[in-house]
């Protein structure tokens, strides 16, 4: 079994929306995220952005129940 990164977005039009969502989440947690390469972020900073994105997705889902 190969360990291949499968982070490809299935709907190409969704790329801009996901990038905007990521930037909003980064701003909320105080991470200076920039367009393009962000390899200078610490694991903690990157994780906090991802965690904020998940938190907002869960809140949105629960609100729509």
N, C-alpha and C positions, 0 to 999 in steps of 0.2 A: 504494500500500500504506500503510495507516494504522499509526501507531506507538501502539497502544493497550495500556495496562497490563493484562495478563491474569493477575493474581495471585489470582483468585477460586478458592476451595477448592471442588472439585466435590462433596465430601461434607460437608454442613453440620455433621455431628456431629464432624468432624475438627478444627474450629476450636479447640475447647478444648484438645485434645491438642497441636496445633501451637503454641498460645500457651504452654502449659506447657513444651514442648520449647525454645521460644525463650528463656523466662525461665531455664531451667536452663543453657543455653548461655551466656547473658549473665553469669550468676553465676560460671561456670567461668572466664571471661576477665576478670572484674572490671569489667564494665560495669553501671552503675546503670540498668537498664531498668525502666520503670514501665508499668502498664496504660494503654492509650490512646495519646495523642500523644507521640512521642519525637523531635520535630523539633529538639530542642536537642542531640542527639547529633552528634558529629563524624562525618565519613565514615569515618575510621579505626575509631571505636568500632562503628559500625553494621556495617562490613565484617568486623570481628573476630567479631561475633556470628554473622553469616551464614557465615563461614568455619568457625567452630566447629561450627555445625549440619551443614554438609556433611561435615566431618571425622568427626563422630559417625555420620552416616548411612552413610558409606563403611565405617567400622569395623564397624557392625552388619551390613552386607551381607556383608563379608568373613568375619565370624564365622559367618554362616549358610550359607556355601558348602559 
